[in-house]
Amino acid sequence: MADGSVILSWLEPNEDGTAALQFSLRRDGAWSQTVTIAGRLLFSRDRASAPGVIALSSRNLIAYWSQKPANKERSANAIELFMAVSTDGGGHWSSPALVNRSAAQPGEDNGYASAAALNDTDAVFIWLDGRNWEKDKRVQLMSRTVCADGTMSGVSLLDPDTCTCCSTALVRTCSGLLAAYRGHTPENIRDISLIQNRGAWFQPRIAHPDRWHIEACPVNGPHLDTDGARTALIWFSASQDQPAVKLAFSEDGGATFTPPLRIDTGNALGRAQVMVLPNQSALAFWLENKAGTATLLARHIRNNALRDEPFELARGGNIGYPHVARARDGISLTWPEKDTESVSRVRVGLLSIA
């Protein structure tokens, strides 16, 4: 949030197979009381399609998530995208509102949504949409604007052919909105695509031509961060069966990017995140395989160069997707992790920056 507070949201399971989307704020070094945004729903359990909460202002917050339709006659893959709004800083939440329904015909999931605030009252959603799957076997990138009063614009088609189930990313730079996602071609090339909005959506373009050919979705999307002018893009690729995490920078709001740096140590699993820092630096986070164990690593990049070695933050047999956020007193990093008794917990750490 603008004051440096950090928003944390997670799914808390119930015994009947439903779950509750819950929310807490970290402010002045302490977590607020947990608030339930929406409860006893059949949320999507796809770890790559995580729910989220964004702040439009100190009082206007928007939560979004994917869930299975109430009508059980729909396809098993059918997923719908919902949102709820708080106008009191997260204390109370509106009833869920449908952002995008599942396809009328059996199809791939809707979901893998990202959101970015436009101003104190409006935000933009992007998501992957399966309404064209039954006809053309294609998943599409869609967008619409939503408001804190619950109203929404019409739906816009941004890309008619995307990878089926990789997470998306969306930020607002000094030049407008910038979205990143994994694209797709008829030849099953699945490289990272970018699309800008400077008053209107431009045509998609490939961020860097890895030419990764893979017959199925890798479930490993990109991430973006920006301070307005400087923007960082991080992603996973395994072209030529060489798994790698790559990082590139833009100094013009995403119009152009530097040649990518490979930042992993040779055993990348991906699920990468990045945070732009002052003085031409950034912190990258990703998972690697260390002797059969998932390891969460970080690396400080200064002046677009690999001057510092990676360092380990966590290690475990079942580490989920990490998420990173800028806090007043450092960088907040969170990830789910199952313990030795298969109990899933949310871990949160604060990384101090000298």
C-alpha positions in Angstrom: 0.0 0.0 0.0 1.0 3.6 -0.4 2.0 3.9 3.3 4.2 0.8 3.2 1.7 -1.6 4.7 1.7 -5.1 3.3 -1.5 -7.0 2.3 -1.5 -10.8 2.8 -4.3 -13.0 1.5 -4.6 -16.8 1.7 -7.1 -19.6 1.5 -8.1 -21.3 4.8 -9.6 -24.8 4.2 -12.8 -26.1 5.8 -13.7 -29.7 6.5 -16.4 -29.8 3.9 -14.0 -29.1 1.0 -14.8 -25.4 0.8 -12.4 -22.7 1.9 -12.4 -19.1 3.1 -10.4 -16.3 1.5 -8.8 -14.4 4.4 -6.9 -11.2 4.7 -4.5 -9.4 7.1 -2.5 -6.2 7.0 1.0 -5.7 8.3 1.4 -2.2 9.5 3.9 -0.7 12.0 5.5 -4.1 12.5 2.4 -6.0 13.4 -0.3 -8.0 11.7 -3.9 -6.9 11.9 -6.7 -9.2 13.0 -7.7 -11.7 10.3 -10.8 -10.7 8.2 -12.7 -13.1 6.0 -13.3 -11.7 2.5 -15.4 -14.6 1.2 -16.2 -17.8 2.9 -17.3 -21.4 2.3 -16.7 -21.3 -1.5 -15.2 -23.9 -3.9 -12.1 -21.9 -4.7 -9.7 -23.0 -7.3 -6.9 -24.9 -5.7 -4.5 -24.3 -8.6 -1.4 -22.9 -6.9 -0.5 -20.9 -10.1 -3.9 -19.1 -9.9 -3.5 -17.5 -6.6 -6.1 -15.0 -5.3 -5.0 -11.4 -4.7 -5.8 -8.1 -3.0 -4.8 -4.7 -4.3 -5.1 -1.3 -2.8 -6.6 1.5 -4.9 -6.3 3.9 -1.9 -6.0 3.7 1.9 -9.7 2.7 2.0 -10.6 1.2 -1.3 -9.3 -2.4 -1.8 -10.3 -5.0 -4.4 -9.9 -8.7 -3.8 -10.1 -11.3 -6.7 -10.1 -15.0 -6.9 -11.1 -18.0 -9.1 -13.7 -20.5 -8.0 -15.7 -23.5 -9.4 -19.2 -22.7 -10.6 -22.1 -23.6 -8.3 -23.7 -25.5 -11.2 -22.0 -28.9 -10.9 -23.3 -29.9 -14.4 -20.5 -27.6 -15.9 -17.2 -29.1 -17.1 -14.8 -30.2 -14.4 -12.4 -27.6 -15.7 -14.9 -24.7 -15.5 -13.6 -21.8 -13.4 -15.2 -18.4 -12.8 -13.4 -15.2 -11.8 -14.9 -13.1 -8.9 -14.1 -10.0 -7.0 -15.1 -8.2 -3.8 -14.6 -4.6 -2.7 -13.8 -3.0 0.7 -14.2 0.7 1.2 -13.0 0.8 4.8 -9.5 -0.4 4.4 -10.3 -4.1 4.6 -12.6 -4.2 7.6 -15.7 -5.2 5.7 -16.1 -6.7 2.2 -18.9 -6.6 -0.4 -20.7 -9.7 -1.6 -18.7 -11.5 -4.4 -19.3 -10.1 -7.9 -18.7 -12.1 -11.1 -15.9 -10.7 -13.3 -16.0 -13.5 -15.9 -18.1 -16.6 -16.1 -16.8 -20.0 -17.2 -17.2 -21.0 -20.8 -20.7 -22.0 -22.0 -19.1 -25.1 -23.5 -16.6 -27.4 -21.7 -13.2 -25.7 -21.9 -10.0 -24.7 -20.1 -10.0 -22.7 -16.9 -10.6 -19.0 -16.5 -8.2 -17.5 -14.1 -4.6 -16.8 -13.5 -5.7 -13.2 -13.0 -3.6 -10.1 -12.2 -4.8 -6.6 -11.3 -3.3 -3.1 -11.2 -4.7 0.1 -9.8 -5.4 2.9 -12.2 -6.4 5.5 -9.5 -8.2 5.7 -6.2 -11.4 4.1 -7.6 -10.5 2.0 -10.7 -8.4 -1.1 -11.4 -7.7 -3.3 -14.5 -7.9 -7.1 -14.5 -6.3 -9.4 -16.9 -6.9 -13.1 -17.0 -6.7 -16.3 -19.2 -10.0 -17.2 -20.7 -11.1 -20.6 -22.1 -14.3 -19.7 -23.9 -12.6 -20.5 -27.3 -11.2 -23.8 -26.2 -14.0 -26.1 -27.4 -14.0 -24.5 -30.9 -10.3 -23.7 -31.7 -8.4 -25.3 -28.8 -7.1 -21.8 -27.8 -6.9 -19.9 -24.6 -7.1 -16.1 -24.7 -5.9 -13.1 -22.7 -8.8 -10.9 -21.7 -9.1 -7.6 -19.8 -11.7 -5.3 -18.2 -11.8 -2.3 -15.9 -13.5 -2.6 -12.5 -14.5 0.1 -10.0 -14.7 0.3 -6.3 -18.5 0.8 -6.6 -18.7 -2.7 -8.2 -19.3 -1.5 -11.8 -17.3 -2.9 -14.7 -16.4 -2.1 -18.3 -16.9 -4.4 -21.2 -14.4 -7.3 -21.8 -11.5 -6.7 -24.2 -9.6 -9.4 -26.1 -5.8 -8.8 -25.8 -4.3 -12.0 -27.3 -6.3 -14.8 -29.0 -3.6 -17.5 -28.3 -1.8 -17.9 -25.0 -0.4 -20.7 -22.9 -3.2 -22.4 -21.0 -2.3 -22.2 -17.3 0.7 -19.9 -16.5 0.3 -17.0 -14.1 0.1 -13.5 -15.5 1.6 -10.2 -14.3 0.4 -6.6 -14.6 1.9 -3.3 -13.5 1.3 0.4 -14.0 4.5 2.2 -15.3 5.1 5.8 -16.1 4.0 5.0 -19.7 0.8 3.1 -18.8 -0.1 -0.5 -18.1 2.3 -3.3 -18.9 1.2 -7.0 -18.9 3.4 -10.1 -19.1 2.2 -13.6 -19.7 3.3 -16.8 -21.5 2.3 -16.7 -25.1 1.6 -19.6 -27.5 1.9 -20.4 -31.2 0.5 -23.2 -33.3 3.9 -24.8 -33.2 3.7 -24.9 -29.4 6.4 -22.2 -28.8 5.7 -20.8 -25.4 7.8 -17.7 -24.9 6.9 -14.7 -22.6 4.8 -12.0 -24.3 4.3 -8.4 -23.4 1.5 -6.0 -24.1 1.2 -2.3 -23.3 -1.7 0.0 -22.7 -1.1 3.7 -23.3 -4.7 4.8 -23.5 -5.5 1.6 -25.5 -4.0 -1.9 -25.7 -1.2 -2.3 -28.2 -0.4 -5.5 -30.1 1.4 -8.3 -28.1 5.1 -8.8 -28.7 7.7 -11.4 -27.5 9.8 -10.2 -24.6 12.8 -12.4 -25.7 12.7 -15.2 -28.3 13.7 -18.2 -26.2 11.9 -20.4 -28.8 10.9 -22.8 -26.0 9.0 -25.7 -27.6 7.0 -27.6 -25.1 3.8 -29.7 -25.8 2.1 -28.9 -22.5 1.9 -25.8 -20.3 4.8 -25.5 -17.9 2.7 -23.8 -15.2 5.5 -21.2 -14.7 4.5 -17.6 -15.5 6.5 -14.3 -15.5 6.6 -11.5 -12.9 6.9 -7.8 -13.3 7.9 -5.0 -10.9 8.3 -1.2 -11.5 9.1 2.0 -9.7 7.3 3.9 -12.5 10.2 4.4 -15.0 12.4 1.4 -14.3 10.7 -1.9 -14.8 12.0 -5.5 -14.3 10.7 -8.6 -16.0 11.7 -12.1 -14.7 10.7 -15.5 -16.2 11.5 -19.2 -16.5 12.4 -21.0 -19.7 13.7 -24.4 -20.6 14.5 -24.0 -24.2 16.8 -26.8 -25.5 16.1 -28.6 -22.2 18.1 -26.0 -20.3 16.0 -24.7 -17.4 16.9 -21.1 -16.6 15.6 -18.0 -14.8 16.1 -14.8 -16.8 15.9 -11.2 -15.9 15.6 -8.1 -18.1 15.2 -4.4 -17.4 13.4 -1.5 -19.1 14.2 2.2 -18.5 11.2 3.4 -20.6 8.2 2.0 -19.0 8.4 -1.4 -20.8 8.7 -0.1 -24.4 12.2 -1.8 -24.7 14.1 -4.2 -22.5 17.8 -5.0 -22.1 19.2 -8.3 -23.2 18.3 -10.8 -20.4 20.6 -12.0 -17.6 20.6 -15.6 -16.6 20.5 -15.5 -12.8 20.1 -19.1 -11.6 22.9 -21.5 -10.8 21.9 -24.3 -13.1 19.1 -26.2 -11.4 16.2 -23.8 -11.9 12.6 -24.7 -11.1 11.3 -21.2 -11.8 8.3 -19.6 -10.0 10.3 -16.4 -10.0 9.6 -13.0 -8.5 11.5 -9.7 -8.8 11.6 -6.4 -6.8 13.0 -3.1 -8.2 15.2 -1.3 -5.7 16.8 2.2 -5.8 20.2 3.0 -7.3 19.8 0.7 -10.4 19.4 -2.4 -8.4 16.9 -5.2 -7.9 16.3 -8.4 -6.0 15.3 -11.6 -7.7 13.7 -14.7 -6.1 13.2 -18.2 -7.5 13.2 -21.9 -6.7 16.0 -24.3 -7.5 16.4 -28.1 -7.1 19.2 -28.8 -4.6 19.8 -32.6 -4.3 16.1 -33.3 -4.8 14.9 -30.5 -2.4 13.3 -27.3 -3.4 15.3 -24.3 -2.4 14.2 -20.6 -2.4 17.0 -18.4 -3.5 17.5 -14.6 -3.8 20.1 -12.6 -5.7 20.9 -8.9 -5.7 21.5 -7.4 -9.2 23.3 -4.1 -9.4 23.6 -1.9 -12.5 22.3 -4.7 -14.7 25.1 -7.0 -13.7 25.6 -10.2 -11.7 28.0 -8.8 -9.0 26.6 -10.8 -6.0 26.1 -14.5 -5.6 22.7 -16.0 -4.9 21.8 -16.7 -1.2 19.4 -19.2 0.3 16.2 -18.1 2.1 14.4 -21.4 2.7 14.6 -25.1 1.9 11.9 -27.8 2.0 10.3 -30.7 0.2 7.1 -28.9 -0.7 7.6 -25.1 -1.2 4.9 -23.4 -3.2 4.8 -20.3 -5.2 6.6 -17.3 -3.5 5.2 -13.8 -3.6 7.0 -10.6 -2.9 5.9 -7.1 -1.9 7.6 -3.8 -1.1 7.2 -2.8 2.6 8.1 0.3 4.5 10.9 -1.6 6.4 12.2 -3.9 3.7 10.8 -6.6 1.3 8.1 -8.9 2.5 8.3 -12.4 1.0 5.7 -15.1 1.5 5.3 -18.7 0.4 3.2 -21.8 1.3 5.0 -24.8 2.6 3.9 -28.2 3.8 5.5 -29.6 6.9 6.5 -33.2 7.7 2.9 -34.0 8.6 1.6 -32.5 5.3 0.1 -29.5 7.0 0.2 -26.5 4.7 1.2 -23.2 6.3 1.9 -19.7 5.0 5.5 -18.5 5.7 6.3 -14.8 5.8 9.7 -13.2 6.0 11.0 -9.7 5.9 14.2 -9.1 4.0 16.1 -5.9 5.2 17.9 -3.9 2.6 21.0 -2.0 3.6 
